């Protein structure tokens, strides 16, 4: 086939109103629609960020459950926790708070 025949076939194909309608529809859906490529990328990045956040919070929940179990089962751990977190003390003790600069 020579170039003129190929050119005439392409012109006939792309001048067809159905092909033009399909191409316009395709580009509209692909780039401008609510479910375009950019929207899908944004949704994917949001899903990944939320998955990481979910994993972090599940880890924190597990860690806190272990800490609560330790506090409920061991009196010494409970006393240590109360002294460190709430600055509780016995009657004859003094508390010194040391703040370290970073």
Secondary structure as the mmCIF struct_conf table of DSSP 4:
data_model
#
loop_
_struct_conf.conf_type_id
_struct_conf.id
_struct_conf.beg_label_comp_id
_struct_conf.beg_label_asym_id
_struct_conf.beg_label_seq_id
_struct_conf.end_label_comp_id
_struct_conf.end_label_asym_id
_struct_conf.end_label_seq_id
HELX_RH_AL_P HELX_RH_AL_P1 UNK A 3 UNK A 15
BEND BEND1 UNK A 16 UNK A 16
HELX_RH_AL_P HELX_RH_AL_P2 UNK A 17 UNK A 27
HELX_RH_PI_P HELX_RH_PI_P1 UNK A 28 UNK A 32
BEND BEND2 UNK A 33 UNK A 33
TURN_TY1_P TURN_TY1_P1 UNK A 34 UNK A 35
HELX_RH_AL_P HELX_RH_AL_P3 UNK A 37 UNK A 73
HELX_RH_AL_P HELX_RH_AL_P4 UNK A 75 UNK A 86
TURN_TY1_P TURN_TY1_P2 UNK A 91 UNK A 92
#
